[in-house]
């Protein structure tokens, strides 16, 4: 039941995003990429979903550009 609830919640979120004006940003692109891992019949799906949102770089950025996490890695080092 918990997984069902989460899927319905995610479907509702995607419906609201689809109705909203504007273009997708990097966070929605990352979410849609993560969903592909759920659809695939592969091992370690949780780790692959997590890495879809994570910064894969090893070097710290020069200065912080925001005060909080933004939900996904934007695809550059921003530094």
Biopython code that builds the backbone (N, CA, C, O; Angstrom):
import numpy as np
from Bio.PDB.StructureBuilder import StructureBuilder

atoms = [
    (1, "UNK", "N", (0.819, -1.192, 0.000)),
    (1, "UNK", "CA", (0.000, 0.000, 0.000)),
    (1, "UNK", "C", (0.866, 1.261, 0.000)),
    (1, "UNK", "O", (0.512, 2.267, -0.614)),
    (2, "UNK", "N", (1.993, 1.194, 0.688)),
    (2, "UNK", "CA", (2.859, 2.368, 0.740)),
    (2, "UNK", "C", (3.408, 2.707, -0.638)),
    (2, "UNK", "O", (3.437, 3.877, -1.019)),
    (3, "UNK", "N", (3.843, 1.703, -1.389)),
    (3, "UNK", "CA", (4.370, 1.941, -2.737)),
    (3, "UNK", "C", (3.266, 2.480, -3.650)),
    (3, "UNK", "O", (3.513, 3.371, -4.463)),
    (4, "UNK", "N", (2.066, 1.950, -3.519)),
    (4, "UNK", "CA", (0.928, 2.425, -4.319)),
    (4, "UNK", "C", (0.677, 3.899, -4.039)),
    (4, "UNK", "O", (0.492, 4.687, -4.966)),
    (5, "UNK", "N", (0.669, 4.266, -2.784)),
    (5, "UNK", "CA", (0.456, 5.662, -2.393)),
    (5, "UNK", "C", (1.518, 6.571, -3.002)),
    (5, "UNK", "O", (1.202, 7.645, -3.515)),
    (6, "UNK", "N", (2.761, 6.145, -2.944)),
    (6, "UNK", "CA", (3.856, 6.961, -3.489)),
    (6, "UNK", "C", (3.737, 7.117, -5.001)),
    (6, "UNK", "O", (4.010, 8.193, -5.533)),
    (7, "UNK", "N", (3.335, 6.061, -5.699)),
    (7, "UNK", "CA", (3.161, 6.149, -7.145)),
    (7, "UNK", "C", (2.027, 7.092, -7.517)),
    (7, "UNK", "O", (2.158, 7.870, -8.462)),
    (8, "UNK", "N", (0.928, 7.034, -6.798)),
    (8, "UNK", "CA", (-0.196, 7.935, -7.057)),
    (8, "UNK", "C", (0.212, 9.378, -6.773)),
    (8, "UNK", "O", (-0.143, 10.280, -7.531)),
    (9, "UNK", "N", (0.945, 9.600, -5.702)),
    (9, "UNK", "CA", (1.436, 10.930, -5.375)),
    (9, "UNK", "C", (2.353, 11.460, -6.479)),
    (9, "UNK", "O", (2.235, 12.618, -6.879)),
    (10, "UNK", "N", (3.258, 10.624, -6.969)),
    (10, "UNK", "CA", (4.165, 11.009, -8.052)),
    (10, "UNK", "C", (3.386, 11.297, -9.335)),
    (10, "UNK", "O", (3.694, 12.257, -10.041)),
    (11, "UNK", "N", (2.391, 10.485, -9.640)),
    (11, "UNK", "CA", (1.577, 10.711, -10.834)),
    (11, "UNK", "C", (0.847, 12.052, -10.747)),
    (11, "UNK", "O", (0.768, 12.780, -11.737)),
    (12, "UNK", "N", (0.323, 12.377, -9.583)),
    (12, "UNK", "CA", (-0.338, 13.667, -9.389)),
    (12, "UNK", "C", (0.627, 14.826, -9.565)),
    (12, "UNK", "O", (0.287, 15.834, -10.184)),
    (13, "UNK", "N", (1.819, 14.686, -9.028)),
    (13, "UNK", "CA", (2.847, 15.715, -9.190)),
    (13, "UNK", "C", (3.170, 15.935, -10.664)),
    (13, "UNK", "O", (3.235, 17.075, -11.124)),
    (14, "UNK", "N", (3.374, 14.844, -11.408)),
    (14, "UNK", "CA", (3.690, 14.961, -12.833)),
    (14, "UNK", "C", (2.532, 15.581, -13.612)),
    (14, "UNK", "O", (2.759, 16.347, -14.548)),
    (15, "UNK", "N", (1.290, 15.258, -13.236)),
    (15, "UNK", "CA", (0.134, 15.893, -13.869)),
    (15, "UNK", "C", (0.149, 17.406, -13.655)),
    (15, "UNK", "O", (-0.117, 18.169, -14.584)),
    (16, "UNK", "N", (0.460, 17.840, -12.433)),
    (16, "UNK", "CA", (0.507, 19.288, -12.143)),
    (16, "UNK", "C", (1.634, 19.964, -12.910)),
    (16, "UNK", "O", (1.465, 21.073, -13.417)),
    (17, "UNK", "N", (2.779, 19.302, -12.995)),
    (17, "UNK", "CA", (3.903, 19.856, -13.758)),
    (17, "UNK", "C", (3.520, 19.998, -15.223)),
    (17, "UNK", "O", (3.817, 21.016, -15.847)),
    (18, "UNK", "N", (2.866, 18.988, -15.773)),
    (18, "UNK", "CA", (2.470, 19.033, -17.183)),
    (18, "UNK", "C", (1.483, 20.162, -17.468)),
    (18, "UNK", "O", (1.481, 20.712, -18.569)),
    (19, "UNK", "N", (0.652, 20.514, -16.501)),
    (19, "UNK", "CA", (-0.319, 21.596, -16.689)),
    (19, "UNK", "C", (0.291, 22.980, -16.497)),
    (19, "UNK", "O", (-0.276, 23.975, -16.949)),
    (20, "UNK", "N", (1.423, 23.051, -15.841)),
    (20, "UNK", "CA", (2.036, 24.350, -15.529)),
    (20, "UNK", "C", (2.708, 24.938, -16.770)),
    (20, "UNK", "O", (3.206, 24.201, -17.621)),
    (21, "UNK", "N", (2.718, 26.272, -16.869)),
    (21, "UNK", "CA", (3.411, 26.892, -17.999)),
    (21, "UNK", "C", (4.925, 26.805, -17.813)),
    (21, "UNK", "O", (5.415, 26.598, -16.704)),
    (22, "UNK", "N", (5.644, 26.964, -18.899)),
    (22, "UNK", "CA", (7.099, 26.987, -18.822)),
    (22, "UNK", "C", (7.728, 25.683, -19.263)),
    (22, "UNK", "O", (7.048, 24.691, -19.529)),
    (23, "UNK", "N", (9.034, 25.715, -19.331)),
    (23, "UNK", "CA", (9.822, 24.565, -19.764)),
    (23, "UNK", "C", (10.309, 23.775, -18.551)),
    (23, "UNK", "O", (10.395, 24.310, -17.446)),
    (24, "UNK", "N", (10.626, 22.493, -18.768)),
    (24, "UNK", "CA", (11.236, 21.691, -17.712)),
    (24, "UNK", "C", (12.617, 22.236, -17.393)),
    (24, "UNK", "O", (13.314, 22.730, -18.279)),
    (25, "UNK", "N", (13.011, 22.147, -16.142)),
    (25, "UNK", "CA", (14.373, 22.517, -15.773)),
    (25, "UNK", "C", (15.153, 21.238, -15.455)),
    (25, "UNK", "O", (14.637, 20.132, -15.617)),
    (26, "UNK", "N", (16.374, 21.395, -15.012)),
    (26, "UNK", "CA", (17.243, 20.232, -14.784)),
    (26, "UNK", "C", (16.679, 19.277, -13.739)),
    (26, "UNK", "O", (16.974, 18.082, -13.784)),
    (27, "UNK", "N", (15.881, 19.766, -12.806)),
    (27, "UNK", "CA", (15.309, 18.884, -11.791)),
    (27, "UNK", "C", (14.277, 17.940, -12.388)),
    (27, "UNK", "O", (14.238, 16.759, -12.041)),
    (28, "UNK", "N", (13.438, 18.456, -13.288)),
    (28, "UNK", "CA", (12.454, 17.592, -13.944)),
    (28, "UNK", "C", (13.141, 16.634, -14.901)),
    (28, "UNK", "O", (12.732, 15.481, -15.029)),
    (29, "UNK", "N", (14.180, 17.103, -15.572)),
    (29, "UNK", "CA", (14.945, 16.210, -16.453)),
    (29, "UNK", "C", (15.537, 15.067, -15.646)),
    (29, "UNK", "O", (15.512, 13.919, -16.089)),
    (30, "UNK", "N", (16.072, 15.368, -14.461)),
    (30, "UNK", "CA", (16.647, 14.331, -13.599)),
    (30, "UNK", "C", (15.563, 13.368, -13.107)),
    (30, "UNK", "O", (15.787, 12.159, -13.045)),
    (31, "UNK", "N", (14.398, 13.898, -12.759)),
    (31, "UNK", "CA", (13.308, 13.038, -12.294)),
    (31, "UNK", "C", (12.871, 12.073, -13.389)),
    (31, "UNK", "O", (12.677, 10.885, -13.130)),
    (32, "UNK", "N", (12.718, 12.572, -14.596)),
    (32, "UNK", "CA", (12.306, 11.708, -15.703)),
    (32, "UNK", "C", (13.385, 10.658, -16.016)),
    (32, "UNK", "O", (13.066, 9.523, -16.372)),
    (33, "UNK", "N", (14.641, 11.038, -15.883)),
    (33, "UNK", "CA", (15.740, 10.080, -16.073)),
    (33, "UNK", "C", (15.704, 9.006, -14.973)),
    (33, "UNK", "O", (15.919, 7.825, -15.246)),
    (34, "UNK", "N", (15.432, 9.423, -13.741)),
    (34, "UNK", "CA", (15.353, 8.480, -12.625)),
    (34, "UNK", "C", (14.212, 7.488, -12.815)),
    (34, "UNK", "O", (14.347, 6.313, -12.474)),
    (35, "UNK", "N", (13.102, 7.949, -13.351)),
    (35, "UNK", "CA", (11.954, 7.070, -13.587)),
    (35, "UNK", "C", (12.326, 5.957, -14.563)),
    (35, "UNK", "O", (11.811, 4.844, -14.454)),
    (36, "UNK", "N", (13.210, 6.242, -15.509)),
    (36, "UNK", "CA", (13.660, 5.207, -16.451)),
    (36, "UNK", "C", (14.312, 4.043, -15.709)),
    (36, "UNK", "O", (14.178, 2.892, -16.122)),
    (37, "UNK", "N", (15.015, 4.337, -14.620)),
    (37, "UNK", "CA", (15.642, 3.262, -13.839)),
    (37, "UNK", "C", (14.590, 2.387, -13.162)),
    (37, "UNK", "O", (14.810, 1.191, -12.972)),
    (38, "UNK", "N", (13.452, 2.973, -12.800)),
    (38, "UNK", "CA", (12.389, 2.188, -12.189)),
    (38, "UNK", "C", (11.744, 1.255, -13.204)),
    (38, "UNK", "O", (11.328, 0.148, -12.864)),
    (39, "UNK", "N", (11.665, 1.705, -14.443)),
    (39, "UNK", "CA", (11.031, 0.915, -15.487)),
    (39, "UNK", "C", (11.920, -0.229, -15.972)),
    (39, "UNK", "O", (11.422, -1.253, -16.439)),
    (40, "UNK", "N", (13.220, -0.052, -15.859)),
    (40, "UNK", "CA", (14.160, -1.061, -16.344)),
    (40, "UNK", "C", (14.217, -2.239, -15.383)),
    (40, "UNK", "O", (14.094, -2.077, -14.169)),
    (41, "UNK", "N", (14.403, -3.407, -15.939)),
    (41, "UNK", "CA", (14.544, -4.612, -15.121)),
    (41, "UNK", "C", (16.029, -4.804, -14.841)),
    (41, "UNK", "O", (16.696, -5.618, -15.479)),
    (42, "UNK", "N", (16.532, -4.044, -13.882)),
    (42, "UNK", "CA", (17.961, -4.075, -13.574)),
    (42, "UNK", "C", (18.168, -4.091, -12.070)),
    (42, "UNK", "O", (17.252, -3.794, -11.304)),
    (43, "UNK", "N", (19.361, -4.436, -11.659)),
    (43, "UNK", "CA", (19.684, -4.471, -10.232)),
    (43, "UNK", "C", (20.119, -3.091, -9.769)),
    (43, "UNK", "O", (20.497, -2.237, -10.572)),
    (44, "UNK", "N", (20.057, -2.890, -8.459)),
    (44, "UNK", "CA", (20.518, -1.659, -7.811)),
    (44, "UNK", "C", (19.764, -0.422, -8.289)),
    (44, "UNK", "O", (20.366, 0.635, -8.479)),
    (45, "UNK", "N", (18.470, -0.543, -8.482)),
    (45, "UNK", "CA", (17.672, 0.600, -8.943)),
    (45, "UNK", "C", (17.741, 1.769, -7.982)),
    (45, "UNK", "O", (17.839, 2.917, -8.416)),
    (46, "UNK", "N", (17.692, 1.503, -6.689)),
    (46, "UNK", "CA", (17.720, 2.603, -5.720)),
    (46, "UNK", "C", (19.014, 3.405, -5.837)),
    (46, "UNK", "O", (18.983, 4.635, -5.808)),
    (47, "UNK", "N", (20.138, 2.727, -5.966)),
    (47, "UNK", "CA", (21.422, 3.418, -6.109)),
    (47, "UNK", "C", (21.471, 4.211, -7.410)),
    (47, "UNK", "O", (21.990, 5.327, -7.434)),
    (48, "UNK", "N", (20.940, 3.650, -8.484)),
    (48, "UNK", "CA", (20.950, 4.343, -9.772)),
    (48, "UNK", "C", (20.047, 5.577, -9.745)),
    (48, "UNK", "O", (20.393, 6.610, -10.317)),
    (49, "UNK", "N", (18.904, 5.472, -9.090)),
    (49, "UNK", "CA", (18.029, 6.643, -8.947)),
    (49, "UNK", "C", (18.737, 7.719, -8.132)),
    (49, "UNK", "O", (18.732, 8.889, -8.514)),
    (50, "UNK", "N", (19.335, 7.340, -7.030)),
    (50, "UNK", "CA", (20.054, 8.305, -6.191)),
    (50, "UNK", "C", (21.156, 8.996, -6.978)),
    (50, "UNK", "O", (21.309, 10.214, -6.888)),
    (51, "UNK", "N", (21.921, 8.241, -7.743)),
    (51, "UNK", "CA", (23.019, 8.836, -8.514)),
    (51, "UNK", "C", (22.515, 9.749, -9.633)),
    (51, "UNK", "O", (23.234, 10.654, -10.057)),
    (52, "UNK", "N", (21.304, 9.527, -10.110)),
    (52, "UNK", "CA", (20.722, 10.415, -11.118)),
    (52, "UNK", "C", (20.595, 11.836, -10.579)),
    (52, "UNK", "O", (20.737, 12.800, -11.331)),
    (53, "UNK", "N", (20.329, 11.969, -9.292)),
    (53, "UNK", "CA", (20.163, 13.289, -8.679)),
    (53, "UNK", "C", (21.463, 13.832, -8.083)),
    (53, "UNK", "O", (21.518, 14.999, -7.697)),
    (54, "UNK", "N", (22.489, 13.021, -8.003)),
    (54, "UNK", "CA", (23.706, 13.376, -7.274)),
    (54, "UNK", "C", (24.769, 14.016, -8.148)),
    (54, "UNK", "O", (24.835, 13.767, -9.352)),
    (55, "UNK", "N", (25.593, 14.837, -7.536)),
    (55, "UNK", "CA", (26.749, 15.453, -8.186)),
    (55, "UNK", "C", (27.864, 14.414, -8.239)),
    (55, "UNK", "O", (28.342, 13.984, -7.189)),
    (56, "UNK", "N", (28.290, 14.000, -9.425)),
    (56, "UNK", "CA", (29.301, 12.955, -9.523)),
    (56, "UNK", "C", (30.740, 13.467, -9.416)),
    (56, "UNK", "O", (31.679, 12.673, -9.463)),
    (57, "UNK", "N", (30.921, 14.765, -9.274)),
    (57, "UNK", "CA", (32.273, 15.310, -9.258)),
    (57, "UNK", "C", (32.939, 15.097, -7.905)),
    (57, "UNK", "O", (32.261, 14.882, -6.900)),
    (58, "UNK", "N", (34.261, 15.158, -7.882)),
    (58, "UNK", "CA", (35.023, 14.972, -6.650)),
    (58, "UNK", "C", (35.582, 16.278, -6.100)),
    (58, "UNK", "O", (35.924, 16.353, -4.920)),
    (59, "UNK", "N", (35.679, 17.293, -6.927)),
    (59, "UNK", "CA", (36.266, 18.572, -6.508)),
    (59, "UNK", "C", (35.194, 19.502, -5.962)),
    (59, "UNK", "O", (34.135, 19.639, -6.574)),
    (60, "UNK", "N", (35.446, 20.146, -4.821)),
    (60, "UNK", "CA", (34.467, 21.098, -4.298)),
    (60, "UNK", "C", (34.408, 22.353, -5.178)),
    (60, "UNK", "O", (35.388, 22.709, -5.832)),
    (61, "UNK", "N", (33.251, 23.014, -5.183)),
    (61, "UNK", "CA", (33.118, 24.254, -5.936)),
    (61, "UNK", "C", (33.793, 25.379, -5.164)),
    (61, "UNK", "O", (34.001, 25.273, -3.956)),
    (62, "UNK", "N", (34.136, 26.463, -5.868)),
    (62, "UNK", "CA", (34.824, 27.593, -5.249)),
    (62, "UNK", "C", (33.959, 28.263, -4.183)),
    (62, "UNK", "O", (34.412, 28.493, -3.062)),
    (63, "UNK", "N", (32.711, 28.575, -4.540)),
    (63, "UNK", "CA", (31.790, 29.237, -3.612)),
    (63, "UNK", "C", (30.388, 28.681, -3.808)),
    (63, "UNK", "O", (30.020, 28.246, -4.899)),
    (64, "UNK", "N", (29.630, 28.703, -2.753)),
    (64, "UNK", "CA", (28.249, 28.251, -2.842)),
    (64, "UNK", "C", (27.446, 29.242, -3.670)),
    (64, "UNK", "O", (27.644, 30.453, -3.570)),
    (65, "UNK", "N", (26.532, 28.717, -4.494)),
    (65, "UNK", "CA", (25.705, 29.586, -5.331)),
    (65, "UNK", "C", (24.290, 29.727, -4.785)),
    (65, "UNK", "O", (23.541, 30.598, -5.228)),
    (66, "UNK", "N", (23.918, 28.890, -3.838)),
    (66, "UNK", "CA", (22.599, 28.957, -3.218)),
    (66, "UNK", "C", (22.734, 28.658, -1.730)),
    (66, "UNK", "O", (23.800, 28.267, -1.257)),
    (67, "UNK", "N", (21.649, 28.847, -1.008)),
    (67, "UNK", "CA", (21.668, 28.582, 0.429)),
    (67, "UNK", "C", (21.209, 27.171, 0.773)),
    (67, "UNK", "O", (21.395, 26.713, 1.901)),
    (68, "UNK", "N", (20.610, 26.481, -0.194)),
    (68, "UNK", "CA", (20.059, 25.161, 0.119)),
    (68, "UNK", "C", (20.201, 24.232, -1.077)),
    (68, "UNK", "O", (20.497, 24.663, -2.191)),
    (69, "UNK", "N", (19.986, 22.966, -0.823)),
    (69, "UNK", "CA", (19.996, 21.976, -1.905)),
    (69, "UNK", "C", (18.848, 22.262, -2.861)),
    (69, "UNK", "O", (17.802, 22.766, -2.453)),
    (70, "UNK", "N", (19.046, 21.941, -4.123)),
    (70, "UNK", "CA", (18.012, 22.233, -5.121)),
    (70, "UNK", "C", (17.328, 20.981, -5.649)),
    (70, "UNK", "O", (16.472, 21.089, -6.527)),
    (71, "UNK", "N", (17.666, 19.814, -5.157)),
    (71, "UNK", "CA", (16.967, 18.602, -5.527)),
    (71, "UNK", "C", (17.618, 17.742, -6.581)),
    (71, "UNK", "O", (17.287, 16.564, -6.711)),
    (72, "UNK", "N", (18.540, 18.312, -7.338)),
    (72, "UNK", "CA", (19.245, 17.549, -8.377)),
    (72, "UNK", "C", (20.490, 18.308, -8.763)),
    (72, "UNK", "O", (20.591, 19.515, -8.543)),
    (73, "UNK", "N", (21.428, 17.602, -9.334)),
    (73, "UNK", "CA", (22.654, 18.223, -9.815)),
    (73, "UNK", "C", (22.356, 18.862, -11.162)),
    (73, "UNK", "O", (21.829, 18.189, -12.048)),
    (74, "UNK", "N", (22.679, 20.149, -11.348)),
    (74, "UNK", "CA", (22.337, 20.835, -12.602)),
    (74, "UNK", "C", (23.211, 20.457, -13.787)),
    (74, "UNK", "O", (22.953, 20.902, -14.906)),
    (75, "UNK", "N", (24.246, 19.641, -13.566)),
    (75, "UNK", "CA", (25.053, 19.186, -14.683)),
    (75, "UNK", "C", (26.323, 19.967, -14.920)),
    (75, "UNK", "O", (26.980, 19.780, -15.944)),
    (76, "UNK", "N", (26.678, 20.823, -14.011)),
    (76, "UNK", "CA", (27.952, 21.546, -14.104)),
    (76, "UNK", "C", (28.467, 21.807, -12.699)),
    (76, "UNK", "O", (27.751, 21.581, -11.723)),
    (77, "UNK", "N", (29.683, 22.275, -12.587)),
    (77, "UNK", "CA", (30.277, 22.474, -11.247)),
    (77, "UNK", "C", (29.914, 23.810, -10.644)),
    (77, "UNK", "O", (30.199, 24.028, -9.467)),
    (78, "UNK", "N", (29.312, 24.701, -11.370)),
    (78, "UNK", "CA", (28.875, 26.009, -10.877)),
    (78, "UNK", "C", (29.964, 26.726, -10.116)),
    (78, "UNK", "O", (29.654, 27.508, -9.217)),
    (79, "UNK", "N", (31.193, 26.504, -10.423)),
    (79, "UNK", "CA", (32.238, 27.129, -9.637)),
    (79, "UNK", "C", (33.200, 27.798, -10.508)),
    (79, "UNK", "O", (34.165, 28.390, -10.023)),
]
sb = StructureBuilder()
sb.init_structure("model")
sb.init_model(0)
sb.init_chain("A")
sb.init_seg("    ")
for serial, (resi, resn, name, xyz) in enumerate(atoms, 1):
    if name == "N":
        sb.init_residue(resn, " ", resi, " ")
    sb.init_atom(name, np.array(xyz, "f"), 0.0, 1.0, " ", f" {name:<3s}", serial, name[0])
structure = sb.get_structure()
